[in-house]
Amino acid sequence: MKVKPEEIVRRFHSAANPCRLVLLCGPNVTRCQALVDELVKPLAQSAERVDMTIADVTESAARLNDEANSASLFGDKRYIVLRLNSGEAVRATNAIETLLASGSGGDPVFVIAPGMGDKTALAKSIIAAPDALIATCYETTPEQAAAAIVTMAKTEGVKLSREMAQEMAALTSNDLVLARLEVEKIALYLDATPDNPQTPESDVLALLGAENDEEDIGLLIHAALNGDGPRLAREIAASRAQGISEIGLIRIMLRHLTKLAELRSKVDNGANVDSVAGHPSVFFKEQKHFKRQLRIWSSAHIARLIERILQLEITLKSSGQPDQVLLEEELLLIARKAARSR
């Protein structure tokens, strides 16, 4: 069944019969991820999460269905999260259609497929399935972001005014994953819960430093992409002291790389690097960084970087190794690659 993104969480959790499959597609990568985070949040409290990638489901068309019907080591409930990078949905079609054809039952499967459209053969199969949901995530408008932030805050026990939600949407560039991190930070600060709702003061965003956190993260990202090893080392040391969110950094980096890819495509089509990076759509403080990075990174390399950062998020959730160490290793690797390409 095809549903609107803003309805999919309610439809999944209120369905009379359990849904076997939920697929989020469309151009808005972070919206897809944010919705999956909302979908699995109640399950994560008592069920085991199993992350899969395209490599897992192309080995055997039955692998996804087998995994969804396998018991955990201790017999606990589970849920499967399959992340497909852009263009990988076609390769996963057989595995997903095998799951849909196997009948009801089994653990729920959540698929993140950014870039996939809702007119493909796979999308039509999901729309026709009685126990599956699909939603297409387009770019989030400021109004949609503010409304979603009010809703997510309510679930955390935070009573946000619409004005504050709009401010948070602007600070996070309508990125609902980053906005959720800010909402959770406010809830923790206020000791708010659904049973003990709290109303934040108007200065709470400045107090908790949403804008400053993003600026600090931006310095890390630019140091890595610019190939500036010494600066990166200093920023890593500073981030350790401040405790920057690893997932927050990944989200901001994905947003930056998406913008860099868009600008790089203009350069590939003959535009001048200085004029592209100097466009008013690029924040003036970042123009010098974009100029440098457009000269270092090709379109192919940017696409590969996006895939690596998406994979890094999966690794952070499943490896058992310290998140900070894995993230720092990736940033240092990126910096070394950029330094060689200058």
C-alpha positions in Angstrom: 0.0 0.0 0.0 1.2 3.5 -0.9 0.9 6.1 1.9 2.1 9.6 2.6 5.3 10.0 4.6 3.6 11.8 7.4 1.1 8.9 7.8 3.4 5.9 7.5 4.4 5.7 11.2 0.8 5.8 12.4 -0.4 3.4 9.7 2.3 0.9 10.6 1.8 0.8 14.3 -2.1 0.9 14.1 -2.4 -1.8 11.4 -4.8 -4.6 12.3 -2.5 -7.1 10.6 1.3 -6.7 11.1 3.1 -5.3 8.1 6.0 -7.5 6.8 7.7 -4.7 4.8 8.0 -1.0 5.0 10.0 0.8 2.2 11.0 4.5 2.2 12.2 5.9 -1.1 12.6 9.2 -2.9 15.2 11.9 -3.1 15.2 13.0 0.6 17.8 10.6 2.2 17.6 12.1 5.6 13.7 12.0 5.6 13.8 8.3 4.7 16.2 7.7 7.6 14.2 9.8 10.1 11.0 7.9 9.3 12.7 4.6 9.8 14.0 5.8 13.1 10.5 6.7 14.2 9.1 3.4 12.9 11.6 1.2 14.8 11.7 3.3 18.0 9.0 1.3 19.9 10.5 -2.0 18.6 14.1 -1.1 19.6 13.1 -1.2 23.3 12.6 -4.9 23.3 13.6 -6.3 20.0 17.0 -7.1 18.3 18.0 -5.0 15.3 19.6 -6.7 12.3 21.3 -4.5 9.7 21.7 -5.7 6.1 23.1 -4.2 2.9 22.9 -5.0 -0.8 25.8 -7.5 -0.4 23.7 -9.6 1.9 20.6 -9.9 -0.3 22.3 -10.4 -3.6 24.0 -13.6 -2.5 20.7 -15.3 -2.4 17.2 -14.1 -3.3 15.9 -16.0 -0.2 18.4 -14.5 2.3 16.1 -11.6 3.3 13.1 -13.8 3.8 15.2 -16.3 5.7 16.6 -13.6 8.0 13.1 -12.3 8.7 11.9 -15.7 9.7 15.0 -16.7 11.8 14.8 -16.7 15.6 17.4 -14.7 17.5 19.9 -16.5 19.6 17.7 -16.0 22.7 14.4 -16.3 21.0 13.7 -12.6 21.2 11.7 -10.5 18.7 13.8 -8.9 15.9 13.4 -6.4 13.1 15.5 -6.0 9.9 16.8 -2.8 8.5 18.0 -3.0 4.9 19.8 0.0 3.6 20.1 0.4 -0.2 22.3 3.1 -1.6 21.2 5.0 -4.8 20.7 2.6 -7.7 20.8 -0.6 -5.5 17.0 -1.1 -5.3 16.9 -2.9 -8.7 19.5 -5.4 -7.5 17.4 -6.1 -4.4 14.1 -6.6 -6.2 14.3 -10.4 -6.2 15.0 -10.6 -2.5 12.2 -8.2 -1.6 9.7 -9.8 -4.0 10.6 -13.2 -2.5 9.9 -11.9 1.0 6.5 -10.5 -0.2 5.6 -13.8 -1.9 6.4 -16.0 1.1 3.2 -15.2 3.0 2.5 -13.5 6.3 4.5 -13.9 9.4 8.1 -13.2 10.3 9.9 -10.2 11.7 9.2 -6.8 10.1 11.6 -5.5 7.4 12.3 -1.8 7.0 14.0 -0.8 3.7 15.7 2.6 3.1 16.0 3.1 -0.6 16.9 6.8 -1.4 16.8 7.6 -5.1 14.2 4.9 -5.9 11.0 6.1 -7.5 7.5 4.9 -6.8 6.7 4.0 -10.4 9.2 1.1 -10.6 8.2 -2.5 -10.9 9.4 -3.1 -7.3 7.3 -0.2 -6.0 4.2 -1.5 -7.8 4.7 -4.9 -6.2 4.9 -3.3 -2.7 1.8 -1.1 -3.4 -0.1 -4.2 -4.4 1.0 -6.3 -1.3 -1.6 -6.3 1.5 1.1 -6.5 4.2 3.5 -3.9 2.9 3.8 -0.1 3.0 5.7 2.3 0.8 6.2 6.1 1.1 8.1 8.5 -1.2 10.1 11.2 0.7 10.5 14.4 -1.2 12.5 17.4 0.0 11.1 18.7 3.3 9.7 22.3 3.3 10.2 24.6 6.3 6.5 24.2 7.1 6.6 20.4 7.0 9.7 20.3 9.1 8.3 22.6 11.7 5.1 20.5 11.9 7.1 17.3 12.2 9.3 18.8 14.9 6.3 19.7 17.0 5.0 16.1 16.7 8.3 14.5 17.5 8.7 16.8 20.5 5.3 15.8 21.8 6.3 12.2 21.8 9.3 13.1 24.0 7.2 15.1 26.4 8.4 18.5 25.1 5.8 21.2 24.4 7.3 23.2 21.6 5.7 26.4 20.3 5.3 26.6 16.5 7.8 29.5 16.5 10.4 27.5 18.3 9.8 24.5 16.0 10.3 26.9 13.0 13.6 28.1 14.6 14.8 24.6 15.1 13.9 23.7 11.5 16.0 26.7 10.3 18.9 25.7 12.5 18.9 22.2 11.2 18.2 23.1 7.5 14.9 21.1 7.7 16.9 17.9 8.4 14.5 15.9 10.6 17.3 13.5 11.8 19.3 16.4 13.2 16.1 18.0 14.5 15.3 14.8 16.5 18.7 14.9 18.1 18.0 18.5 19.2 14.6 17.5 20.5 16.1 14.6 22.5 18.7 17.0 23.9 16.0 19.4 25.1 14.0 16.6 26.6 17.0 15.4 28.5 17.9 18.9 29.7 14.3 19.4 30.9 13.9 15.9 32.3 10.8 15.8 30.1 8.8 12.6 29.4 5.3 11.9 27.9 4.0 11.5 31.5 5.8 14.6 32.7 5.7 17.1 29.8 7.7 20.3 30.0 7.6 23.6 28.1 11.1 25.0 27.3 12.0 28.6 27.6 12.6 30.6 24.5 16.4 30.7 24.9 16.8 26.9 25.2 18.2 26.5 21.7 20.9 29.1 22.2 21.6 27.6 25.6 22.1 24.1 24.3 24.1 25.3 21.3 22.4 23.7 18.3 23.9 26.3 15.9 27.3 26.1 17.6 27.4 22.3 17.4 26.7 22.4 13.7 29.4 25.0 13.2 31.9 22.9 15.2 31.0 19.8 13.1 31.4 21.8 9.9 35.0 22.6 10.9 35.7 18.9 11.2 34.1 18.1 7.9 36.0 20.9 6.0 39.3 19.9 7.5 38.8 16.3 6.3 37.5 17.2 2.8 40.2 19.9 2.3 43.0 17.4 3.1 44.2 19.6 6.0 45.6 16.9 8.3 47.0 19.2 11.1 43.7 21.2 11.3 41.7 17.9 11.4 43.9 16.6 14.3 43.1 19.8 16.2 39.4 19.6 15.5 39.2 16.0 16.5 40.9 16.8 19.8 38.4 19.7 20.3 35.4 17.4 19.4 36.5 14.8 22.0 36.4 17.5 24.7 33.0 18.8 23.6 31.3 15.4 22.9 30.0 16.0 19.4 27.3 13.6 18.2 28.7 11.0 15.7 25.3 10.5 14.0 24.8 14.3 13.9 28.2 14.7 12.1 27.2 12.0 9.6 23.9 13.8 8.8 25.6 17.1 8.3 28.3 15.5 6.2 25.8 13.8 4.0 24.0 17.1 3.5 27.3 18.8 2.6 28.3 16.1 0.2 25.0 16.2 -1.5 25.4 20.0 -2.1 29.0 19.4 -3.2 27.9 16.8 -5.7 25.3 19.2 -7.1 27.9 21.9 -7.6 30.4 19.5 -9.0 27.9 18.5 -11.7 27.8 22.1 -12.8 31.5 22.2 -13.1 31.5 19.0 -15.1 29.1 20.7 -17.5 31.5 23.5 -18.1 30.9 26.1 -15.3 33.8 27.8 -13.6 34.7 26.6 -10.1 34.9 30.1 -8.6 31.6 31.2 -10.0 29.8 28.0 -8.9 31.2 28.1 -5.4 30.6 31.9 -5.2 26.9 31.7 -6.0 24.6 33.3 -3.3 23.1 29.9 -2.6 26.4 28.9 -0.9 26.8 30.4 2.5 29.6 33.0 2.3 31.6 31.5 5.1 31.8 28.2 3.3 32.6 29.5 -0.2 36.3 29.1 0.2 35.9 25.5 1.3 33.6 24.6 -1.6 36.1 26.1 -4.0 38.9 24.0 -2.6 36.8 20.8 -2.5 35.5 21.2 -6.0 39.1 21.2 -7.2 40.0 18.1 -5.1 37.0 15.8 -5.5 35.5 14.5 -8.8 31.8 13.6 -9.2 32.7 9.9 -9.0 34.7 10.4 -5.8 32.0 12.4 -4.2 29.5 9.6 -5.0 31.8 7.1 -3.5 32.2 9.2 -0.4 28.4 9.4 0.1 28.3 5.6 -0.1 31.1 5.3 2.5 29.4 7.7 4.9 26.1 5.8 4.6 27.9 2.6 5.3 29.7 4.1 8.2 26.4 4.7 9.9 25.5 1.1 9.6 28.9 0.1 11.0 28.5 2.5 14.0 25.2 0.7 14.9 26.4 -2.9 14.4 30.2 -3.2 15.0 30.4 -2.9 18.7 33.5 -0.7 18.4 33.6 2.8 19.9 31.7 5.2 17.6 34.3 8.0 18.0 37.2 5.8 17.0 35.4 4.5 13.8 34.4 8.1 12.8 37.9 9.5 13.4 39.5 6.7 11.3 37.1 7.6 8.4 37.8 11.3 8.7 41.6 10.7 8.7 41.3 8.4 5.7 39.3 11.1 3.8 41.9 13.7 4.7 44.7 11.6 3.4 42.9 10.9 0.1 42.2 14.7 -0.3 45.8 15.6 0.5 47.0 13.2 -2.3 44.5 14.7 -4.8 45.4 18.4 -4.2 
